[in-house]
Structures are given as structure tokens and as C-alpha cells.
């Protein structure tokens, strides 16, 4: 909304400046030569045309350069915004596909692979206005996975979470899994919100 108001304001200003550029030389010419009658001679009208062209062409060229500069910046910002949203969308898809939801059948090997993937997503905070929020969610995921990994450190790579330790230890792991899955969903929601905001 603010961009539209800014663009409208700029258009009104440019229209006013253009009107002034066109009007001022004509008024100056009229003030200097108002005592003369309108000429029937094409040569006199040619001189008037040279005067107007000589005065207006440089001024209109400057206005055109300003408009061209503005349009270049505007298009560049739009392209950057579109590219940024595409990066965010790609990241969303990667997070959704690669950061799987944990369950009781997750093995130590699955967990190690997941930790590597989560760490790789930590480098993408620059894509967001709220870098700290993104980084915080990724760091929470890493912390949770590290805690689960410590609990499973003595397990064989193929052993599933549901087969680790006693029931109290498994219950702790299940709670960690719930926290991981919740944080994973929060991260997806955060990225989705960033993609859809204008």
C-alpha cells in the first residue's frame, strides 16, 4: 500500500514538473514578445520552434533520465523481491521434503543424516527479514536432534527409537520427538509466512 502511494505521489510530482517545463518557456516567450502581433511568416514560426526545441529538449531529456532511473530501480526491486521469494519457496520445499518428521521408527542413522541436513539449512537466514527468528528455529531443531542423538549414542545405527533403553528413556525421547516435530512445523509456518507477505 505504501509503495502504491509513493508511486502515485511520484507520478503527480512528475506530471506537475512536466507541465511547468512545458509552460514556463511559453510564458517567458509570450512575456518578451507580447507586444508583437502573431506573424504570418513561416520563418518567424521556425524561430519560435527553434526556441521551444532548444529550451524544452534538454529539460525533457533530464525528466526522461529521472523517470528511466526510477523505473530501473523499481523493476530491479521487483525482480529482487521475486527472486527472494523464489529462494524462500525453494527453501520451504527443501525443508518440507528433506527435514522429515521423526517417529518411533527413526533409526540412529536416520537421525545422523537429519542432523546434517538441518545444519545445512542454518546458512539461509539471510533470506528473511527476521533472520534471528529463522536461525532460532533451526538452532532449536539442532539442539533437539543433538539431545535425541545423545540418548541414542550407544545404539546401533539400525536400531529404532522405540527399541532404545527403558520405558522412561523412551518416553523422554518421544517427548523430544514431539518437540522436534512441533518446531519443524513452526519453521515451515515461518517460511510460508515470509513467502506470502508483501
N, C-alpha and C positions, 0 to 999 in steps of 0.2 A: 504494500500500500504506500509506504513512504517513497519507494522508488518511482511509482507512478506519479505521485505528487511532485517529486523532484523533476521528473521528465516533463510534466506539463508546465511547471514553472519555467524550466529552461526554454521550452517552445515559445511560451508567451514572451519571455525576455528577448529571444532571437527575432521573433516577429516584430516586436517594438523597435529593436535596434535596426532591423532591415528597413522598416518603414521610415525611421529617422534618416538612415543613409540615403534612401531614395528621395526624401522630401527636402532635406536641408540644401543640397546643391541647387535644386529647382527654386527654392525660396531665395537663396543668395543671388542667383542669376536674375530672378524677377526683380529683387530689390535694386540691383545695379542698373537694370535696363527697363524699368517700368515706364519711364517717360517716352520711350520709343513705341511706335506702332508696330503691330505684327508685320513682319516682312513677307513680301511675295517672292522674294529671291531665293531660289534653292541654295545658293552659296551661303546665305546668312543662316539657313536652317542646317547646313552642313557644319558651319562653325559651332552652332549650338549643340549639334550631335557630337562633335569632337570634344567640346567642353564636358558634356554629360558623361561620355565614354571615358574621358581622361580622369574624371573625378570618381565616377562610380566603379569602374573596373577594379582598381586597387582595393577599394573598400569592400566590395562584394567578394573579392578574392580572399581577403582576410576573414570575412564571415564564413566563407566556404571552408577555409582551413580549420576554423574553430569547430564548425559542425562536423567536418570529417574526423577531426581529433576526438571529439566527443563520441561519435559513432564507433570509431575504432576501439576506444576504451570500453564502451557499452557492450559491443559484440565480444570483445575479449573477456570481459567479466562473465557474460552469459556462457561462453564456451568453457571457461574455468569452472563455473558452477556446475555445468552439465558433466564435465569430466570428473569433478569431485564426487558428484552423486553417483556416477557410474562406478568409481572406485569403491564408494561406500556400499553400493549394491553388490558388487563382486565380493567384497569382504563379508557382507551379510550371507551371501550364498555359501562362501567358504566356511564360515563359522557354523552355519546350519548343517552343512554336509560333513565337514571334517571333525568338528567337535561333537562327537556322538554323546548321546545321553548314557549315563552309567546305569548299570543294573547289577543284580546279584550274580550274573553270569560273566561279568567283566573279569578278565584274567590280568595277572601282573604284566604280561607282555602288552596287552591292550592298553593298560594304564601307562606304561612307559612311552608307548607311541603317542598317546593322547597328550601327555605332558610336553613332549617335543613340539607337537602341533600348537598347543596353547602358547608356549613360549614364542613361537614364530609369529603369532598374532600380536604380541606385545609391541611390535615396531610400527603399528599402524595408527597410533594415537593422533598423529599429525593431521589425519583426515577429518577430525572433529573439532567443533568449536569448544566443546567441553572435553579437552584431552584428558584431564585428570579423572573424570568420571569413567571414561573408557579404560584408561590404564588401571584404575582401581578395580574395575570388574575383572580384567584379565589377571591382575595380581591376586585377587581373591580366588579365582579358578586355580591358579598355580599353587597357592597355599593349601587349598583343599586337596588337590591332587597329591601334593607332597605329603600331607598328613596321611592320606589313604595309602600312598606308596610306602611310608614308614611302617604302617601297620602290616603291610603285605611283604616287607623286605625279605623275610625269611621264607616266603612261599616260592614254590616252583613257578617258572614262567607261565605254565599252562593251568595252574590252579586258579579256580574261580573264587570270587569274594565270598560266596556262600559257603565255601569249604575252609575258610581261614579261622583258626583259633576257636575259642569257646563262644557260647551264645552271646555273652556280654560284649565281647570284642566285635563280633559280627554286627550286633545292634549298633555299636558305635560307628562301624563302617557304613551301615545302612543310613544312619543319620548324616554322615559326611556325604554320601551319595545324594541324598535328598537336597542337601545344601548346594552341592555342585550343580545338580540339575536346575535348581531354582536360580542360581547365579547365571548359569548358561542361558536360561530364558530371559533374565534381566538384560544380559548383554545383547541378545538378539533384539529385544524390545528397544533398547537404547539405540542400536544401529538403525533399526527400522524408523524410529522417531527422527533421527538425524537425516535420513534419506527423504522423508516426506515433508520436512519443514521447509519453508520458502526462504 
